[in-house]
Amino acid sequence: MFFSWSLVVLLLVSSTWAEVVNVEEETSRELSVGELLERANRERTPDFDEPMVIGGDIAVNSEAERNADPCTANSCLWRKWTDGKVYIPYYIANHYSSRERDIIIRGLDSFSAVSCIRFRPYQSGDNEWLSIESKSGCYSYVGRTGGAQVVSLSRQGCLYHSTVQHELLHALGFNHEQTRSDRDNHILVYWENIIDDMEYNFYKIDTLNQGTPYDYNSVMQYERNAFSKNGRPTMVPTPNNNVAFGQATQMSRNDIDRLNRLYKC
């Protein structure tokens, strides 16, 4: 009897230890930005005043904008000042905790270290700024739209360095890497595996590539199974289908180079 109870206790302890190990493995692995965005926006229930979201996290104001890129002309760029810097005002809603604000500010500050972009706090008299709020999911408009421009960083799933950088790059004028016009030379799309009515998320557009090569490591590249309806890949790299992609956790060298070329830093 003693032996039987000892065996039961040992099995229970072993099971609990295995569960702890599994949890630690999951939390220790830093998720890619695409995985984080898809998790955060999977059950998105927008309020009546929120925009339509396409491509997973790109805000648009109407159905007509779904297949158009609003930022292929200079009109979408933020203004450069005489000192060569691009000053972009921002306002962070007061519903974030101090820790959450620190994550957002770290993401904002990361641009000044590698480019001429300078995010600064909103001041009275600013007529266009980024209004960073915890809305439904993670999303941003592409490029400058004027006035109070919402960047949604939900407290439920969006407050990571990679997602902050990703949404800010949208606001600066960049789309997803997999929608590049030269995408088919680097990525094969498996349309049959895409969730019904989500195919438009993979349509190619005239993106602002700035003469940089296709970047599998871009923080704007989604992962292999993005928008999959059956767990099978929706994207596979070509010609080498073993190349890792969509695993970025921060801006890549090409992301930074492309940003500096666009804004002539």
C-alpha positions as CSV (number, residue, x, y, z in Angstrom):
1,M,0.0,0.0,0.0
2,F,2.8,2.4,0.9
3,F,4.5,1.6,-2.4
4,S,1.3,2.3,-4.3
5,W,0.8,5.7,-2.7
6,S,4.4,6.6,-3.2
7,L,4.1,5.8,-6.9
8,V,1.0,8.0,-7.2
9,V,2.7,10.9,-5.4
10,L,5.7,10.5,-7.7
11,L,3.6,10.5,-10.8
12,L,1.7,13.6,-9.7
13,V,5.0,15.4,-8.9
14,S,6.4,14.4,-12.2
15,S,3.3,15.6,-14.1
16,T,3.4,18.9,-12.3
17,W,7.1,19.4,-13.0
18,A,6.5,18.6,-16.7
19,E,3.8,21.2,-16.8
20,V,6.0,23.8,-15.2
21,V,8.8,23.0,-17.7
22,N,6.3,23.3,-20.6
23,V,5.2,26.7,-19.4
24,E,8.7,27.9,-18.9
25,E,9.6,26.8,-22.4
26,E,6.7,28.7,-23.8
27,T,7.3,31.9,-21.9
28,S,11.1,31.7,-22.5
29,R,10.7,31.6,-26.3
30,E,10.2,35.1,-27.6
31,L,7.3,35.1,-30.0
32,S,7.7,36.8,-33.4
33,V,5.9,40.0,-34.1
34,G,3.6,38.2,-36.5
35,E,2.6,35.7,-33.9
36,L,1.9,38.4,-31.3
37,L,-0.2,40.4,-33.7
38,E,-2.2,37.5,-34.8
39,R,-2.9,36.4,-31.2
40,A,-3.8,39.9,-30.2
41,N,-6.2,40.5,-33.1
42,R,-7.7,37.0,-33.4
43,E,-10.7,37.9,-31.2
44,R,-10.8,41.6,-32.1
45,T,-14.2,43.1,-31.4
46,P,-14.0,46.8,-32.5
47,D,-16.0,49.6,-31.1
48,F,-18.4,51.5,-33.4
49,D,-15.9,54.3,-33.8
50,E,-12.9,52.1,-34.7
51,P,-11.7,51.7,-38.3
52,M,-11.7,48.7,-40.6
53,V,-8.5,46.6,-40.2
54,I,-6.9,44.8,-43.1
55,G,-3.7,42.8,-43.5
56,G,-4.0,41.9,-39.8
57,D,-3.3,45.3,-38.4
58,I,-3.5,48.1,-41.0
59,A,-6.3,50.6,-40.4
60,V,-8.3,51.9,-43.3
61,N,-11.3,54.2,-43.4
62,S,-13.3,52.6,-46.1
63,E,-13.8,49.5,-48.2
64,A,-12.4,51.4,-51.2
65,E,-9.0,51.6,-49.5
66,R,-8.7,47.9,-49.0
67,N,-6.5,47.1,-52.1
68,A,-4.8,50.5,-52.4
69,D,-1.6,51.7,-50.8
70,P,-2.2,55.2,-49.4
71,C,1.6,55.8,-49.0
72,T,3.2,55.5,-52.4
73,A,3.6,59.2,-52.7
74,N,5.4,61.8,-50.5
75,S,2.1,63.1,-49.3
76,C,2.0,60.4,-46.6
77,L,5.4,61.2,-45.1
78,W,5.8,63.2,-41.9
79,R,7.4,66.6,-42.4
80,K,11.2,67.1,-42.1
81,W,12.4,70.2,-40.3
82,T,15.3,72.5,-41.3
83,D,17.6,70.7,-38.9
84,G,17.2,67.5,-40.9
85,K,15.1,65.8,-38.2
86,V,11.5,64.5,-38.5
87,Y,9.7,65.4,-35.3
88,I,6.5,63.4,-34.7
89,P,4.3,64.4,-31.7
90,Y,2.7,61.6,-29.7
91,Y,0.2,61.3,-27.0
92,I,0.0,58.2,-24.8
93,A,-3.5,57.7,-23.2
94,N,-3.5,57.7,-19.4
95,H,-5.0,54.2,-19.1
96,Y,-1.6,52.6,-19.4
97,S,0.4,51.6,-16.3
98,S,3.8,53.0,-15.8
99,R,5.4,49.7,-16.9
100,E,3.3,49.7,-20.1
101,R,4.2,53.3,-20.8
102,D,7.9,52.4,-20.5
103,I,7.5,49.7,-23.1
104,I,5.8,52.2,-25.5
105,I,8.4,54.9,-24.9
106,R,11.3,52.4,-25.4
107,G,9.8,51.6,-28.8
108,L,9.4,55.3,-29.7
109,D,13.0,56.1,-28.5
110,S,14.5,53.2,-30.5
111,F,14.0,55.1,-33.7
112,S,16.1,58.1,-32.7
113,A,19.1,55.8,-32.2
114,V,19.1,54.6,-35.8
115,S,17.4,57.4,-37.9
116,C,16.5,61.0,-38.1
117,I,13.0,60.2,-36.7
118,R,12.3,61.9,-33.4
119,F,9.1,61.1,-31.5
120,R,8.3,63.8,-29.0
121,P,5.4,64.4,-26.5
122,Y,2.4,66.3,-27.9
123,Q,2.4,70.0,-27.3
124,S,-0.5,72.5,-27.4
125,G,-0.7,73.8,-31.0
126,D,0.3,70.5,-32.7
127,N,-2.1,69.9,-35.6
128,E,-1.1,66.3,-36.2
129,W,0.1,63.6,-33.9
130,L,0.0,59.9,-33.0
131,S,-2.6,59.1,-30.4
132,I,-1.4,55.9,-28.8
133,E,-4.4,54.2,-27.2
134,S,-5.5,50.8,-25.9
135,K,-8.3,50.1,-28.4
136,S,-9.4,46.7,-29.9
137,G,-6.2,44.9,-30.8
138,C,-3.0,46.3,-32.5
139,Y,-3.3,48.5,-35.5
140,S,-2.1,51.6,-37.2
141,Y,-2.8,53.6,-40.4
142,V,-0.1,53.6,-43.0
143,G,1.7,56.9,-43.2
144,R,0.7,60.4,-42.0
145,T,-3.1,61.0,-42.2
146,G,-3.3,64.3,-40.3
147,G,-5.0,65.3,-37.0
148,A,-5.1,62.8,-34.1
149,Q,-3.9,59.6,-35.8
150,V,-4.7,56.5,-33.7
151,V,-2.2,53.8,-33.1
152,S,-3.9,51.1,-31.1
153,L,-1.7,49.1,-28.7
154,S,-4.1,47.1,-26.7
155,R,-3.1,46.3,-23.1
156,Q,-4.2,42.7,-23.9
157,G,-1.5,41.4,-26.1
158,C,0.1,44.4,-27.9
159,L,2.6,45.8,-25.5
160,Y,5.9,44.3,-26.7
161,H,8.9,46.1,-28.2
162,S,8.4,44.4,-31.6
163,T,4.8,45.2,-31.9
164,V,5.4,48.9,-30.9
165,Q,8.1,49.1,-33.6
166,H,5.9,47.3,-36.2
167,E,2.9,49.7,-35.7
168,L,5.2,52.8,-35.7
169,L,6.7,51.6,-39.0
170,H,3.2,51.4,-40.4
171,A,2.6,55.0,-39.2
172,L,5.8,56.1,-40.9
173,G,4.7,54.7,-44.2
174,F,5.5,51.0,-44.5
175,N,3.4,48.0,-45.4
176,H,4.0,44.3,-44.7
177,E,7.0,42.7,-46.4
178,Q,4.9,39.9,-47.9
179,T,2.8,42.4,-50.0
180,R,5.9,43.7,-51.8
181,S,5.6,43.9,-55.6
182,D,8.6,41.5,-55.9
183,R,7.2,39.1,-53.3
184,D,6.8,36.2,-55.7
185,N,10.5,36.0,-56.3
186,H,11.0,35.3,-52.6
187,I,7.8,33.9,-51.2
188,L,5.3,31.5,-52.6
189,V,1.7,32.0,-51.3
190,Y,-0.5,28.9,-50.8
191,W,-3.9,30.5,-51.5
192,E,-5.8,27.3,-50.7
193,N,-4.6,27.4,-47.1
194,I,-5.7,31.0,-46.4
195,I,-8.8,31.7,-44.3
196,D,-11.8,32.3,-46.6
197,D,-12.2,36.0,-47.5
198,M,-8.7,36.8,-46.1
199,E,-6.9,36.4,-49.5
200,Y,-6.7,40.2,-49.9
201,N,-4.1,40.3,-47.1
202,F,-1.7,38.7,-49.5
203,Y,-2.3,40.9,-52.6
204,K,0.8,42.6,-53.8
205,I,0.9,46.4,-53.8
206,D,3.4,49.1,-54.8
207,T,5.2,49.3,-51.5
208,L,8.0,51.7,-50.5
209,N,10.9,49.3,-50.9
210,Q,13.5,52.1,-51.4
211,G,15.7,49.8,-53.4
212,T,16.4,47.4,-50.5
213,P,16.3,43.7,-51.0
214,Y,13.5,41.5,-49.8
215,D,14.0,40.9,-46.1
216,Y,12.9,37.6,-44.5
217,N,14.1,39.1,-41.2
218,S,12.0,42.2,-41.4
219,V,9.8,43.1,-38.4
220,M,7.1,43.7,-41.1
221,Q,7.3,40.1,-42.4
222,Y,4.5,37.7,-41.1
223,E,5.2,34.1,-40.2
224,R,4.8,31.0,-42.3
225,N,1.2,30.1,-41.1
226,A,-0.3,33.6,-41.0
227,F,-4.0,33.6,-41.7
228,S,-4.0,29.8,-42.1
229,K,-7.4,28.1,-42.0
230,N,-6.0,24.6,-41.6
231,G,-2.7,24.9,-39.8
232,R,-0.8,24.5,-43.1
233,P,1.6,27.1,-44.4
234,T,0.2,30.1,-46.2
235,M,3.8,31.3,-47.2
236,V,6.9,29.3,-48.1
237,P,10.2,30.9,-49.1
238,T,11.6,30.3,-52.5
239,P,13.9,29.0,-54.0
240,N,15.1,27.6,-50.6
241,N,12.1,26.6,-48.7
242,N,14.1,26.0,-45.6
243,V,15.0,29.6,-45.0
244,A,13.8,30.9,-41.7
245,F,11.5,33.9,-42.0
246,G,8.8,35.9,-40.1
247,Q,10.7,35.4,-36.8
248,A,11.8,39.0,-36.1
249,T,11.5,40.5,-32.7
250,Q,12.8,43.9,-33.6
251,M,13.7,46.0,-36.6
252,S,16.2,44.5,-39.0
253,R,19.1,46.2,-40.7
254,N,17.0,46.5,-43.9
255,D,14.1,48.0,-42.0
256,I,16.4,50.7,-40.7
257,D,18.1,51.2,-44.0
258,R,14.7,51.5,-45.8
259,L,13.5,54.0,-43.2
260,N,16.6,56.2,-43.6
261,R,16.3,56.1,-47.4
262,L,12.6,57.0,-47.3
263,Y,13.1,60.0,-45.0
264,K,16.6,60.9,-46.5
265,C,18.2,60.7,-43.1
